[in-house]
Amino acid sequence: MTLIIGHRGASGYRPEHSRAAYELAFALGADAVEPDIVATRDGVLVLRHENEISGTTDVAQHPEFAARKTTKTIDGVALTGWFTEDFTWDELATLCVVERLPALRQPSTSFNGQQGILRLRDLVEIVDAASARQGRQLLMIAEIKHGSYFESIGLPLDELFAAEIRDWASPEKLVVESFEQKVLAKIRARGIPARYVFLADRAGAPADLVAAYGPTARSYANHLTEAGLARLATEVDGVSVDKRLIVLPTGSVTDFVARAHDAGLLAFTWTLRAENKFLAKAFRVGGPPSAFGNWMGEFGAILATGIDGVFADQPDLVVTALSHRQAQVTGRK
């Protein structure tokens, strides 16, 4: 059975990483939710897509924080804005979350300013409450963001995450993922019971390897070769890739899932989104980028690969696509 994962909650309908987004994801049928985890100056783990928060909060509207706007290089990319590590938790708690993609998701902007930033501990409570309501164990797929960077500034996410999650974690309800294997290995070495998944992008190389080896760092593409997958299988439980490595612009699918399974790895993909802007070219329909295209076609093609888990901004649509596929399979028997 394919795991349906609410990507930053039901972020197609509510501002990402908000309480409303997470609670709605579970109400819409998600089996799991995915937080992105970064740290504050005083070591509190908070849920934000990036440590730069100008696009996901109302920080720019707070004159008391105007002087904190700065430019930093994070994993080789220069970013200008406000960064979680320059705030204490008490300061961040005064901010409200906003929709990150207002031009595409205008209805979601009506929820701007209604809720504050969540901590990791807050999401633990949300997962437990939803599990109790539904009478089944729901999961957290925790993404550790910018592990090497945070370690370099004295905020080791492996240590902070392990301390926060240790008493709650189990392989039945926690998956830990990252684009950096180093932080995954450190969390595992701290004895956190979970399943571990390596995130692989379409281009470039992991930031921890670039920091260690520079231009000779092993690329993501190398990690996804037959030899690379075999190597990963000795270190992690699964691999998660950009969906464009599974479904091509023509609508055909690759053999990634089969190759991952042959190596003994779980296979996941990100991110299923219904809007034309995000669909493979073959599944776009007439209308603006914000209009829903042939999401059923694309989602169905991905689900047909036997994928173990999909990250989705609209988890209810994956529920529908999965039910449709199961009906088709049953009808052929």
KANORHU-V61874 format. One record per backbone hydrogen bond with DSSP energy under -0.5 kcal/mol. NH is the residue of the N-H (numbers start at 0). CO is the residue of the C=O. E is the energy in kcal/mol with one decimal. If there is no record, write none. Layout:
BEGIN
nh->{NH | NH}
co->{CO | CO}
e->{E | E}
END
This chain:
BEGIN
nh->{2 | 4 | 4 | 5 | 5 | 6 | 6 | 7 | 7 | 8 | 9 | 10 | 10 | 11 | 12 | 13 | 16 | 17 | 21 | 22 | 23 | 24 | 25 | 26 | 27 | 28 | 29 | 30 | 31 | 32 | 33 | 34 | 36 | 37 | 37 | 39 | 40 | 40 | 42 | 45 | 45 | 46 | 47 | 47 | 52 | 52 | 55 | 56 | 57 | 60 | 61 | 62 | 64 | 65 | 67 | 68 | 69 | 71 | 73 | 73 | 74 | 76 | 78 | 80 | 83 | 85 | 86 | 91 | 92 | 93 | 94 | 96 | 97 | 103 | 104 | 107 | 108 | 108 | 109 | 110 | 111 | 112 | 113 | 116 | 119 | 122 | 123 | 124 | 125 | 126 | 127 | 128 | 129 | 130 | 131 | 132 | 133 | 134 | 135 | 137 | 138 | 139 | 140 | 141 | 141 | 142 | 142 | 143 | 143 | 144 | 144 | 149 | 150 | 151 | 152 | 152 | 153 | 154 | 156 | 159 | 160 | 161 | 162 | 163 | 164 | 165 | 167 | 168 | 172 | 173 | 174 | 175 | 176 | 177 | 180 | 183 | 184 | 185 | 186 | 187 | 188 | 189 | 189 | 190 | 191 | 192 | 193 | 194 | 196 | 197 | 198 | 199 | 205 | 209 | 210 | 211 | 212 | 213 | 215 | 216 | 219 | 222 | 223 | 223 | 224 | 228 | 229 | 230 | 231 | 232 | 233 | 233 | 234 | 235 | 236 | 237 | 238 | 239 | 240 | 241 | 242 | 244 | 245 | 246 | 247 | 247 | 250 | 253 | 258 | 259 | 260 | 261 | 262 | 263 | 264 | 265 | 267 | 268 | 269 | 271 | 272 | 275 | 276 | 277 | 278 | 278 | 281 | 282 | 283 | 290 | 292 | 293 | 294 | 297 | 298 | 299 | 300 | 301 | 302 | 303 | 304 | 305 | 306 | 307 | 308 | 309 | 310 | 311 | 312 | 313 | 316 | 317 | 318 | 319 | 320 | 321 | 322 | 323 | 324 | 325 | 326 | 327 | 328 | 329 | 330 | 331 | 332 | 332}
co->{307 | 2 | 309 | 3 | 31 | 4 | 311 | 5 | 33 | 5 | 20 | 6 | 8 | 312 | 9 | 9 | 7 | 14 | 17 | 18 | 19 | 20 | 21 | 22 | 23 | 25 | 24 | 3 | 3 | 138 | 5 | 32 | 142 | 35 | 45 | 43 | 83 | 86 | 39 | 37 | 43 | 117 | 35 | 45 | 50 | 81 | 52 | 52 | 95 | 57 | 58 | 60 | 61 | 62 | 64 | 65 | 80 | 78 | 71 | 76 | 72 | 73 | 71 | 69 | 50 | 82 | 83 | 87 | 88 | 90 | 91 | 114 | 55 | 100 | 100 | 104 | 104 | 105 | 106 | 107 | 108 | 96 | 110 | 94 | 44 | 118 | 119 | 120 | 121 | 122 | 123 | 124 | 125 | 126 | 127 | 128 | 129 | 130 | 130 | 135 | 30 | 172 | 32 | 139 | 174 | 34 | 140 | 141 | 176 | 36 | 142 | 145 | 146 | 147 | 148 | 149 | 150 | 149 | 154 | 155 | 156 | 157 | 158 | 159 | 160 | 161 | 164 | 164 | 169 | 169 | 139 | 194 | 141 | 196 | 178 | 179 | 180 | 181 | 182 | 183 | 184 | 185 | 186 | 187 | 186 | 190 | 191 | 173 | 175 | 237 | 177 | 239 | 217 | 205 | 206 | 207 | 208 | 209 | 212 | 213 | 203 | 218 | 219 | 220 | 221 | 224 | 225 | 226 | 227 | 228 | 229 | 230 | 231 | 231 | 195 | 195 | 265 | 197 | 267 | 199 | 269 | 241 | 242 | 242 | 245 | 251 | 247 | 245 | 254 | 255 | 256 | 257 | 258 | 260 | 259 | 236 | 238 | 308 | 240 | 310 | 270 | 290 | 288 | 274 | 274 | 275 | 248 | 279 | 280 | 287 | 273 | 282 | 292 | 293 | 294 | 295 | 296 | 297 | 298 | 299 | 301 | 302 | 301 | 266 | 266 | 2 | 268 | 4 | 271 | 271 | 313 | 313 | 314 | 315 | 316 | 317 | 318 | 319 | 320 | 321 | 322 | 323 | 324 | 325 | 326 | 327 | 328 | 329}
e->{-2.8 | -0.6 | -2.6 | -0.5 | -3.2 | -0.7 | -2.6 | -0.8 | -1.1 | -1.7 | -2.1 | -0.8 | -1.6 | -2.5 | -2.1 | -1.5 | -2.5 | -1.5 | -2.1 | -2.7 | -2.2 | -2.0 | -1.7 | -1.9 | -2.1 | -1.4 | -2.4 | -2.4 | -1.6 | -1.5 | -2.4 | -0.6 | -2.8 | -0.5 | -2.3 | -1.9 | -0.8 | -3.2 | -1.9 | -2.5 | -0.5 | -2.3 | -1.3 | -0.8 | -0.6 | -2.8 | -0.8 | -1.1 | -1.7 | -2.0 | -1.9 | -0.8 | -2.1 | -1.4 | -1.7 | -1.4 | -2.8 | -2.7 | -0.7 | -2.8 | -0.6 | -1.6 | -3.5 | -2.9 | -2.5 | -2.2 | -1.9 | -2.3 | -2.5 | -1.6 | -2.1 | -2.6 | -1.9 | -0.7 | -2.6 | -0.8 | -0.7 | -1.3 | -1.3 | -1.9 | -1.8 | -2.2 | -1.6 | -0.6 | -2.2 | -1.5 | -1.9 | -1.4 | -1.7 | -2.9 | -2.3 | -2.4 | -2.4 | -2.4 | -2.2 | -2.1 | -2.3 | -1.4 | -1.2 | -0.7 | -2.0 | -2.1 | -3.0 | -0.8 | -2.7 | -2.8 | -0.6 | -0.6 | -2.6 | -1.9 | -0.7 | -2.6 | -2.2 | -1.9 | -0.9 | -0.6 | -1.5 | -2.9 | -0.6 | -2.2 | -3.1 | -2.2 | -2.1 | -1.7 | -2.5 | -1.8 | -1.6 | -2.3 | -1.6 | -1.6 | -2.4 | -2.9 | -2.9 | -1.4 | -0.5 | -1.1 | -2.9 | -1.9 | -2.2 | -2.6 | -2.4 | -1.0 | -0.5 | -2.0 | -1.3 | -0.7 | -0.7 | -1.7 | -2.6 | -2.4 | -2.7 | -2.9 | -0.6 | -2.3 | -2.4 | -1.3 | -3.3 | -2.3 | -1.5 | -2.0 | -2.6 | -1.5 | -1.1 | -0.6 | -1.3 | -3.0 | -1.9 | -2.1 | -2.5 | -2.1 | -0.5 | -1.3 | -2.2 | -2.9 | -2.6 | -1.4 | -2.4 | -2.6 | -2.0 | -1.0 | -2.7 | -2.5 | -2.2 | -3.0 | -0.5 | -3.1 | -2.2 | -2.4 | -2.4 | -2.6 | -2.6 | -2.4 | -1.3 | -1.5 | -2.6 | -2.3 | -2.2 | -1.4 | -2.0 | -3.3 | -0.6 | -2.8 | -2.1 | -1.4 | -1.0 | -0.7 | -1.8 | -2.5 | -1.4 | -1.5 | -2.3 | -2.9 | -2.3 | -1.8 | -3.1 | -2.2 | -1.9 | -2.1 | -2.7 | -2.0 | -1.4 | -1.7 | -0.7 | -2.0 | -1.1 | -2.5 | -2.5 | -2.8 | -2.3 | -0.6 | -1.3 | -1.0 | -2.0 | -2.0 | -2.5 | -3.0 | -2.3 | -2.4 | -2.3 | -2.6 | -2.1 | -2.0 | -2.6 | -2.5 | -2.3 | -1.2 | -0.6 | -0.9}
END
